[in-house]
Amino acid sequence: MHANSLREIHSAISGRMSDVSEKINRLEQAKRQINEEQNICLGEIRKIIHPELAGSWTGNRADDFQDARSDAYKAMSAIIHADYDDYQEKIEGKITMLNIEKTALSAAGTIAHEADALLEKGEAVIDQLESKLSYLKGWLF
């Protein structure tokens, strides 16, 4: 009876640990891709304000063109700096939460191994074993 419960608990911990690790890997990959895209965009937005307008470009049309280029540069710069950084911070926050969950699962695994040791000792420690099993079942299921 207790051995079956422990097998289920070990299986649940293992399954959740795999799920959490996979989520962390996917989020870290997404964060790297966003960082790469951000770096590419930083190089590209410089093209918006180049070449510098020579002295021969004067008048209302030149001013309007320069204003449009400046506005486009500011908008793209805001996106590249603020939005991309925000995405990366949100991803990092989720990674941190998943790492906390991973640590908790590791602690649950340690408790489960303690319960295994108690099960091997037999009836003398059955109350301790049942207490640990109840705790683990409440936390996992």
Accessible surface in RSA format (square Angstrom, percent):
REM  Atomic radii and reference values for relative SASA: ProtOr
REM  Chains: A
REM  Algorithm: Lee & Richards
REM  Probe-radius: 1.40
REM  Slices: 20
REM RES _ NUM      All-atoms   Total-Side   Main-Chain    Non-polar    All polar
REM                ABS   REL    ABS   REL    ABS   REL    ABS   REL    ABS   REL
RES MET A   1   170.11  88.1 124.89  82.7  45.22 107.7  94.32  80.2  75.78 100.4
RES HIS A   2    26.19  14.3  24.40  17.0   1.79   4.6  17.74  18.3   8.45   9.8
RES ALA A   3    38.12  35.1  35.35  54.6   2.77   6.3  36.19  51.0   1.93   5.1
RES ASN A   4    77.49  53.4  77.01  74.4   0.48   1.2  18.88  45.4  58.61  56.6
RES SER A   5    13.75  11.6  12.70  16.9   1.05   2.4   0.68   1.5  13.07  18.3
RES LEU A   6     3.97   2.2   3.97   2.8   0.00   0.0   3.97   2.8   0.00   0.0
RES ARG A   7   148.56  62.4 142.67  72.7   5.89  14.0  74.42 101.7  74.14  44.9
RES GLU A   8   105.49  60.6  98.07  74.2   7.42  17.7  37.87  73.3  67.62  55.2
RES ILE A   9     0.19   0.1   0.19   0.1   0.00   0.0   0.19   0.1   0.00   0.0
RES HIS A  10    51.39  28.1  47.34  32.9   4.04  10.3  35.27  36.3  16.12  18.8
RES SER A  11    75.53  63.8  62.31  83.2  13.23  30.5  31.79  67.7  43.75  61.3
RES ALA A  12    23.92  22.0  10.87  16.8  13.06  29.7  22.87  32.2   1.05   2.8
RES ILE A  13    13.89   7.9  13.89  10.3   0.00   0.0  13.89  10.0   0.00   0.0
RES SER A  14    66.77  56.4  59.81  79.8   6.96  16.0  30.75  65.5  36.02  50.5
RES GLY A  15    34.45  42.5   0.00   N/A  34.45  42.5  33.37  91.6   1.08   2.4
RES ARG A  16    90.35  37.9  88.90  45.3   1.45   3.5  23.98  32.8  66.37  40.2
RES MET A  17    48.84  25.3  48.84  32.3   0.00   0.0  48.25  41.0   0.60   0.8
RES SER A  18    69.47  58.7  58.62  78.2  10.85  25.0  34.96  74.5  34.51  48.3
RES ASP A  19    84.89  59.5  81.32  80.9   3.56   8.4  16.00  37.7  68.89  68.7
RES VAL A  20     3.95   2.6   3.95   3.6   0.00   0.0   3.95   3.4   0.00   0.0
RES SER A  21    30.83  26.0  29.67  39.6   1.16   2.7  23.95  51.0   6.88   9.6
RES GLU A  22    85.86  49.3  84.49  63.9   1.37   3.3  31.81  61.5  54.04  44.1
RES LYS A  23    95.14  46.4  94.48  58.0   0.67   1.6  43.16  38.8  51.98  55.4
RES ILE A  24    11.16   6.3  11.16   8.3   0.00   0.0  11.16   8.0   0.00   0.0
RES ASN A  25    86.40  59.6  81.19  78.5   5.21  12.5  21.76  52.4  64.63  62.5
RES ARG A  26   134.96  56.7 128.97  65.7   5.99  14.3  55.15  75.4  79.81  48.4
RES LEU A  27    37.53  20.9  37.21  26.6   0.32   0.8  37.53  26.4   0.00   0.0
RES GLU A  28    66.82  38.4  65.38  49.5   1.44   3.4  15.95  30.8  50.87  41.5
RES GLN A  29    88.85  49.7  88.85  64.9   0.00   0.0  15.35  32.7  73.50  55.7
RES ALA A  30    34.04  31.3  32.12  49.6   1.93   4.4  33.55  47.2   0.50   1.3
RES LYS A  31    62.51  30.5  62.51  38.4   0.00   0.0  31.86  28.7  30.65  32.6
RES ARG A  32   136.68  57.4 133.47  68.0   3.21   7.6  66.18  90.5  70.50  42.7
RES GLN A  33   100.40  56.1  96.24  70.3   4.15   9.9  32.66  69.5  67.73  51.4
RES ILE A  34    36.07  20.5  35.55  26.5   0.51   1.2  36.02  25.9   0.05   0.1
RES ASN A  35    65.00  44.8  65.00  62.8   0.00   0.0   3.89   9.4  61.11  59.1
RES GLU A  36   107.06  61.5 104.44  79.0   2.62   6.2  40.49  78.3  66.58  54.4
RES GLU A  37    88.39  50.7  86.46  65.4   1.93   4.6  23.25  45.0  65.15  53.2
RES GLN A  38    15.65   8.8  15.65  11.4   0.00   0.0   1.61   3.4  14.04  10.7
RES ASN A  39    86.52  59.7  75.11  72.6  11.41  27.5  25.16  60.6  61.36  59.3
RES ILE A  40   114.55  65.2 105.91  78.9   8.64  20.8 112.92  81.3   1.62   4.4
RES CYS A  41    26.21  19.8  25.53  28.5   0.69   1.6   1.46   3.7  24.76  26.7
RES LEU A  42    44.85  25.0  43.85  31.4   1.00   2.5  43.85  30.8   1.00   2.7
RES GLY A  43    31.36  38.7   0.00   N/A  31.36  38.7  23.38  64.2   7.98  17.9
RES GLU A  44    87.36  50.2  83.12  62.9   4.23  10.1  32.04  62.0  55.31  45.2
RES ILE A  45     7.54   4.3   6.71   5.0   0.83   2.0   7.54   5.4   0.00   0.0
RES ARG A  46   137.19  57.6 137.10  69.9   0.09   0.2  48.14  65.8  89.05  54.0
RES LYS A  47   135.34  66.0 122.22  75.0  13.11  31.2  87.33  78.6  48.01  51.1
RES ILE A  48    48.14  27.4  37.02  27.6  11.13  26.8  44.84  32.3   3.30   9.0
RES ILE A  49    48.37  27.5  47.99  35.7   0.38   0.9  47.99  34.6   0.38   1.0
RES HIS A  50   102.42  56.0  91.90  63.9  10.52  26.9  65.23  67.2  37.19  43.3
RES PRO A  51   104.45  76.1  99.53  90.7   4.92  17.9 104.16  86.0   0.28   1.8
RES GLU A  52   128.44  73.7 110.67  83.7  17.78  42.3  56.37 109.0  72.07  58.8
RES LEU A  53    48.07  26.8  22.89  16.4  25.18  63.3  24.10  16.9  23.97  64.5
RES ALA A  54    63.45  58.3  48.21  74.4  15.24  34.7  59.10  83.2   4.35  11.5
RES GLY A  55    69.09  85.2   0.00   N/A  69.09  85.2  46.18 126.7  22.91  51.3
RES SER A  56   100.66  85.1  63.25  84.4  37.40  86.2  57.43 122.3  43.22  60.6
RES TRP A  57   136.42  54.7 119.83  58.0  16.60  39.0  95.24  50.8  41.19  66.8
RES THR A  58   104.86  74.6  79.82  80.9  25.04  59.7  53.06  71.3  51.80  78.3
RES GLY A  59    42.36  52.2   0.00   N/A  42.36  52.2  35.71  98.0   6.65  14.9
RES ASN A  60   121.97  84.1 115.28 111.4   6.69  16.1  24.84  59.8  97.13  93.9
RES ARG A  61   211.74  88.9 205.52 104.8   6.22  14.8  81.43 111.3 130.31  79.0
RES ALA A  62     4.67   4.3   3.45   5.3   1.22   2.8   3.75   5.3   0.93   2.5
RES ASP A  63    83.70  58.6  81.52  81.1   2.19   5.2  21.74  51.2  61.96  61.8
RES ASP A  64    94.69  66.3  88.67  88.3   6.03  14.2  29.03  68.3  65.67  65.5
RES PHE A  65    87.48  43.8  82.34  51.0   5.13  13.4  86.97  52.7   0.51   1.5
RES GLN A  66    66.59  37.2  66.59  48.7   0.00   0.0  35.69  76.0  30.89  23.4
RES ASP A  67    83.55  58.5  83.04  82.6   0.51   1.2  21.04  49.5  62.52  62.3
RES ALA A  68    59.79  55.0  48.89  75.4  10.90  24.8  55.44  78.1   4.34  11.5
RES ARG A  69    21.69   9.1  19.07   9.7   2.63   6.3  16.49  22.5   5.20   3.2
RES SER A  70    34.90  29.5  32.94  44.0   1.96   4.5  18.11  38.6  16.79  23.5
RES ASP A  71    90.90  63.7  85.62  85.2   5.29  12.5  28.73  67.6  62.17  62.0
RES ALA A  72    43.21  39.7  34.49  53.2   8.72  19.8  42.63  60.0   0.58   1.5
RES TYR A  73    65.32  30.5  65.32  37.2   0.00   0.0  31.51  23.7  33.82  41.7
RES LYS A  74   133.66  65.2 126.34  77.5   7.32  17.4  80.77  72.7  52.89  56.3
RES ALA A  75    56.06  51.5  45.55  70.3  10.50  23.9  54.88  77.3   1.18   3.1
RES MET A  76    71.93  37.3  71.93  47.6   0.00   0.0  48.15  40.9  23.79  31.5
RES SER A  77    23.32  19.7  23.23  31.0   0.08   0.2   5.84  12.4  17.48  24.5
RES ALA A  78    57.79  53.1  47.33  73.0  10.47  23.8  56.63  79.8   1.16   3.1
RES ILE A  79    77.21  43.9  76.48  57.0   0.73   1.8  77.19  55.6   0.02   0.1
RES ILE A  80     0.69   0.4   0.69   0.5   0.00   0.0   0.69   0.5   0.00   0.0
RES HIS A  81    85.32  46.6  84.97  59.1   0.34   0.9  56.02  57.7  29.29  34.1
RES ALA A  82    61.07  56.1  48.62  75.0  12.45  28.3  57.62  81.1   3.44   9.1
RES ASP A  83    59.94  42.0  58.71  58.4   1.24   2.9   6.64  15.6  53.30  53.2
RES TYR A  84    25.56  11.9  25.56  14.5   0.00   0.0  12.36   9.3  13.20  16.3
RES ASP A  85    61.54  43.1  59.90  59.6   1.64   3.9  18.07  42.5  43.47  43.3
RES ASP A  86    60.08  42.1  57.61  57.3   2.47   5.8  17.29  40.7  42.79  42.7
RES TYR A  87   111.92  52.3 110.41  62.8   1.50   3.9  69.62  52.3  42.29  52.1
RES GLN A  88    25.66  14.3  25.13  18.4   0.53   1.3   7.71  16.4  17.95  13.6
RES GLU A  89   121.53  69.8 110.13  83.3  11.41  27.2  42.78  82.7  78.75  64.3
RES LYS A  90   123.81  60.4 114.61  70.3   9.19  21.9  77.00  69.3  46.80  49.9
RES ILE A  91    20.04  11.4  19.95  14.9   0.09   0.2  20.01  14.4   0.03   0.1
RES GLU A  92    70.86  40.7  70.86  53.6   0.00   0.0  38.78  75.0  32.09  26.2
RES GLY A  93    34.61  42.7   0.00   N/A  34.61  42.7  33.30  91.4   1.31   2.9
RES LYS A  94   127.27  62.1 124.69  76.5   2.59   6.2  68.97  62.1  58.30  62.1
RES ILE A  95     7.56   4.3   7.56   5.6   0.00   0.0   7.56   5.4   0.00   0.0
RES THR A  96    65.97  46.9  63.79  64.7   2.19   5.2  49.78  66.9  16.19  24.5
RES MET A  97   125.06  64.8 120.94  80.0   4.12   9.8  98.36  83.6  26.70  35.4
RES LEU A  98    23.21  12.9  23.12  16.5   0.09   0.2  23.21  16.3   0.00   0.0
RES ASN A  99    64.06  44.2  62.24  60.1   1.82   4.4  23.23  55.9  40.83  39.5
RES ILE A 100   100.37  57.1  97.90  72.9   2.48   6.0  99.80  71.9   0.57   1.6
RES GLU A 101    68.43  39.3  63.96  48.4   4.47  10.6  24.78  47.9  43.66  35.6
RES LYS A 102    73.24  35.7  72.96  44.8   0.27   0.7  34.24  30.8  39.00  41.5
RES THR A 103    94.41  67.1  89.74  91.0   4.67  11.1  67.87  91.2  26.54  40.1
RES ALA A 104    36.84  33.9  26.84  41.4  10.00  22.7  34.07  48.0   2.77   7.3
RES LEU A 105     0.33   0.2   0.32   0.2   0.00   0.0   0.32   0.2   0.00   0.0
RES SER A 106    59.46  50.2  52.66  70.3   6.80  15.7  20.33  43.3  39.13  54.8
RES ALA A 107    53.13  48.9  45.40  70.1   7.73  17.6  52.09  73.4   1.05   2.8
RES ALA A 108     4.12   3.8   2.77   4.3   1.35   3.1   3.56   5.0   0.56   1.5
RES GLY A 109     9.92  12.2   0.00   N/A   9.92  12.2   9.92  27.2   0.00   0.0
RES THR A 110    75.99  54.0  72.33  73.3   3.66   8.7  49.76  66.8  26.22  39.6
RES ILE A 111    39.84  22.7  39.84  29.7   0.00   0.0  39.84  28.7   0.00   0.0
RES ALA A 112     0.00   0.0   0.00   0.0   0.00   0.0   0.00   0.0   0.00   0.0
RES HIS A 113   113.67  62.1 108.04  75.1   5.62  14.4  71.42  73.6  42.24  49.2
RES GLU A 114    76.66  44.0  71.94  54.4   4.72  11.2  34.97  67.6  41.69  34.0
RES ALA A 115     0.00   0.0   0.00   0.0   0.00   0.0   0.00   0.0   0.00   0.0
RES ASP A 116    40.37  28.3  39.12  38.9   1.25   3.0  19.19  45.2  21.18  21.1
RES ALA A 117    48.77  44.8  44.87  69.2   3.90   8.9  47.49  66.9   1.27   3.4
RES LEU A 118    18.24  10.2  18.03  12.9   0.21   0.5  18.03  12.7   0.21   0.6
RES LEU A 119    57.91  32.2  48.12  34.4   9.78  24.6  48.71  34.2   9.20  24.7
RES GLU A 120   151.75  87.1 114.40  86.5  37.35  88.9  48.24  93.3 103.51  84.5
RES LYS A 121   141.27  68.9 110.59  67.9  30.68  73.0  66.95  60.3  74.32  79.2
RES GLY A 122    30.61  37.7   0.00   N/A  30.61  37.7  29.41  80.7   1.20   2.7
RES GLU A 123   140.44  80.6 126.30  95.5  14.14  33.7  66.65 128.9  73.79  60.2
RES ALA A 124   100.05  92.0  53.97  83.3  46.08 104.8  67.69  95.3  32.36  85.7
RES VAL A 125    28.65  18.9  26.22  23.7   2.43   5.8  28.65  24.9   0.00   0.0
RES ILE A 126    39.08  22.2  38.07  28.4   1.01   2.4  38.26  27.6   0.82   2.2
RES ASP A 127   110.87  77.7 103.07 102.6   7.80  18.4  35.27  83.0  75.60  75.4
RES GLN A 128   102.59  57.4  97.79  71.5   4.80  11.4  36.15  77.0  66.44  50.4
RES LEU A 129     0.78   0.4   0.78   0.6   0.00   0.0   0.78   0.6   0.00   0.0
RES GLU A 130    74.35  42.7  72.19  54.6   2.16   5.1  23.82  46.1  50.53  41.3
RES SER A 131    72.27  61.1  60.45  80.7  11.82  27.2  31.82  67.8  40.46  56.7
RES LYS A 132    56.86  27.7  55.12  33.8   1.74   4.2  25.10  22.6  31.77  33.8
RES LEU A 133     7.40   4.1   7.40   5.3   0.00   0.0   7.40   5.2   0.00   0.0
RES SER A 134    74.40  62.9  61.77  82.4  12.64  29.1  34.28  73.0  40.13  56.2
RES TYR A 135   122.45  57.2 111.45  63.4  11.01  28.6  85.53  64.3  36.93  45.5
RES LEU A 136     0.00   0.0   0.00   0.0   0.00   0.0   0.00   0.0   0.00   0.0
RES LYS A 137    84.27  41.1  81.76  50.2   2.51   6.0  41.79  37.6  42.47  45.2
RES GLY A 138    61.51  75.9   0.00   N/A  61.51  75.9  38.06 104.4  23.45  52.5
RES TRP A 139    95.81  38.4  72.17  34.9  23.64  55.5  49.92  26.6  45.89  74.4
RES LEU A 140     5.15   2.9   0.00   0.0   5.15  12.9   0.44   0.3   4.71  12.7
RES PHE A 141   141.14  70.6  81.18  50.3  59.96 156.0 108.66  65.9  32.48  93.0
END  Absolute sums over single chains surface
CHAIN  1 A     9477.7       8331.2       1146.5       5267.0       4210.6
END  Absolute sums over all chains
TOTAL          9477.7       8331.2       1146.5       5267.0       4210.6
